[in-house]
């Protein structure tokens, strides 16, 4: 009896290890870089500064899982398809890079510490940044610009929808990136009208 007991422990450990290794693979995604814009402009003589604040996110977007809307009421956060970095950081840095492309005459910086004089500050509230059961990605919320005194000088809601084109999370993440491109187009137009 004793030798069989000694042999059964390693077999039990192997069996448990095999069960554990059948867990689904975790995929992590980064929001893609700017896909380009037809709205890019020739650099101007303006040297104003635009500061990008960290976006305020709806609570359900503050987790690691990519969100998919399953019907008119139900949201599902993925367990094995996750953001590789916090979504708010990716959106903040992504907006900085997109606006730097669209506003080449301005210094576009992340809002950190002391603000330069005459700087505009961009604040973004993100209500939705998810896949939709109808086959598109959606980014919606509101943006506003404040002057260096804190006064709101421009604001608008945004609601960008981009067809997925293909099934799967990679297609969804690419479509979400293109929706953020559209939001950047809208904000850039607002900044230009404020500066003119």
C-alpha angles and dihedrals in degrees: 000000000000098000091050091053091050090051094047095060096063091044090051090050091050092048092050090047091052091052091051093050093058091074115122118270116256116231121197123201137199121206106253122249122260110300089208134263137238084213097071112126138207111264115267131205091257115119099181120139126238116198119203114213122207107270120251106235131203107253095248090059094055095083130084098250122094108243124233123186106223099187138340091298110021127085121187124198111208117240099201103025104072141165111259091219131017108293093228090058092048092050093047095050092039091054091048091053094044094049092046087059094046097041104041093164093061135072105239112197140162111259104252126151121323117019120227115244114270092016121148117222122213117210120188129191113197114203098168132019106156150102118276127217090235090069106265142098119239134201116182139161137090138290130199137183123219126193122226089275092057095251116143107242100172139006141165141166119248131207114174120178124185126183114241096223092197139034124258141054096282089059090047093051091049090050091049088053090053090048088055088051089057091049089051090052090054094046093047090054089051093050092049092051090049092051095047 
